[in-house]
C-alpha cells in the first residue's frame, strides 16, 4: 500500500513542474503579483505614443522659441542704434546722387 503512494507522488512531481512552468501559469502569477504591470499593454503603448508625440511637440516649440529669440535680438539691435541702420543708406544715396 505504501509503494503506490510513493509512485503516485513520484509521477506527480514532474507533472506539477511542467504545469507550473507553463506560460499560462506564469502569466497568471505575474498578474496576481503585479509583475505583469511592467509588460507591454495597450494602455502603456498608447501612453508611449502620446509621450513620443509630446516630445516631438516640445522639440518643435523649442526650435520656434530659439528662432523667436534670434529675431528679437536682431530687432533689439536695430532699435538700439538707428544711426548704424541709416548711415549706410545715406552713404550709398550720397554717392549715387553725386
Secondary structure, 3 states (H helix, E strand, C coil): CHHHHHHHHHHHHHHHHHHHCCHHHHHHHHHHHCHHHHCCCHHHHHHHHHHHHHHHHHHHHHHHHHHHHHHHHHHHHHHHCHHHHHHHHHHHHHHHHC
